[in-house]
Amino acid sequence: MFQPLLDAFIDSTHLDETTHKPPLNIALANWWPLKNSEKKGFRDFILHVILKQRYKI
């Protein structure tokens, strides 16, 4: 019963692997934590994990 929905979801969330990743040009504003106790670094942030799949960071 749920298999067609599951298949559609899996197909829609699949990202094709790319051999060429274009450079990502973004600027991070001051929303990033500035206190040393809160700062883990951008590479530990989930946004870095998501963006590095599609772009060269």
C-alpha positions in Angstrom: 0.0 0.0 0.0 2.7 2.5 0.9 5.4 1.1 -1.5 4.4 3.4 -4.4 4.6 6.5 -2.1 7.9 5.3 -0.8 9.3 4.8 -4.3 8.1 8.2 -5.4 9.7 9.8 -2.3 13.0 8.0 -2.8 13.1 9.0 -6.5 12.4 12.6 -5.7 15.1 12.9 -3.1 17.9 11.3 -5.1 20.7 13.7 -6.2 22.7 12.6 -9.2 26.5 12.5 -8.7 28.3 15.2 -10.6 31.9 15.1 -11.7 32.2 18.8 -11.9 31.2 20.9 -8.9 31.0 24.6 -9.6 32.5 27.0 -7.0 30.0 28.3 -4.5 30.1 32.1 -4.0 28.2 33.0 -0.9 28.8 35.4 2.0 28.0 34.4 5.5 26.6 37.3 7.6 26.8 37.8 11.3 24.2 35.2 12.1 27.1 32.7 12.8 27.9 32.4 16.5 30.8 34.7 17.5 31.4 33.4 21.0 34.2 30.8 21.2 32.1 28.6 23.5 29.4 28.4 20.8 31.6 28.3 17.7 32.0 24.8 16.3 33.0 26.0 12.8 31.2 26.1 9.5 32.4 22.6 8.6 30.5 21.1 11.5 27.4 22.9 10.4 24.8 20.8 8.5 24.6 23.5 5.7 28.3 22.7 4.9 27.4 19.0 4.5 24.6 19.7 2.2 26.3 22.3 0.1 29.6 20.3 -0.4 27.6 17.6 -2.2 26.8 20.0 -5.0 29.4 22.7 -4.9 33.2 23.0 -4.5 33.7 24.7 -1.2 
